[in-house]
């Protein structure tokens, strides 16, 4: 796809540049595959190394760019994290984009822009869960299921699947909504799509510097009510995938719309984004539909296509060069 501003060729080298690959204290050396970008960055003269975002010993002024990677502890500390990020004017992706993207209310804006998203309702703090109203709003059949998750969250923590008409599920769903509200977030409710349990499942498309890179298939994550999650995220079943023409069409359209929104709201100099992941599913009519746009700290699944680490390195080098020119 074409980016929102003229493409530039990344310089072959930025000798002496330093880049922080930002992570969390639980993963001080990054999640495994995130390290794959270090060597291709070194080939461009860039010294890239992990740095924990809330480590007071890190000298952030020593870096030419900070790239958000395994910051998977941000959700319960979102305002603290955003305050830290707001002090980094060389952050990739940048602060205003991350603030917008870390609250899933952004999906309503994308729906208003005409993009196909899963039907979504937000239950704001102070509002009660009304399953009958949601059943009618979504036009669901008896025995259908809903997905409930926080509007501010990551890694499928505090997310669950609930079958309509099941008294235990109804009580558990109401409790989850109350728990999400207690965390200061809205509860996000969507119909559960049967295609997620099929061979089709979920497709994630990776884009680096506004250009499509590669895709993977993600198996179903939610099999029932929310439970305790060990660690920072629910373990995913991942395999490489060649996206369909429909998936590429929708993925490209979503990224164009996101770039347009960013350019209009915060300036064209912020696009194309260094990285983006667009998660798609098939709705119950077989149409490609947007699940989420991940612009903050998405897994980019480089281990399933290691040569693509060079594409990410090129995008980081390009943005670092432009930011420091």
Buried (B, 14 or more C-beta within 10 A) or exposed (E): BEBBBEEEEBBEEBEEBBBBBBBBEEBEEBBEBBBBBBEBBEEBBBBBBBBBBBEEEBEBEEBBBBBBBBBBBBBBBBEEBBEBBBEBEBBBBBBBBBBBBBBBBBBEEBBEBEBBBBBBBBBEBEEEBEBEEBBEEBEBEEEBBBBBBBBBBBBBBBBBBBBBEBEEBBEBBBBBBEBBBEBEBBBBBBBBBEBBEEEBBBBBBBBBBBBBBBBBBBEBBBEEBBEEBEEBBBEBEBEEBEBBEBBBEBBBBBBBBBBBBBBEEBEEEBBBBBBBBBBBBBBBEEEBBBBBBBBBBBBBBBBBBEEBBBBBBBBBBBBBBEBEE
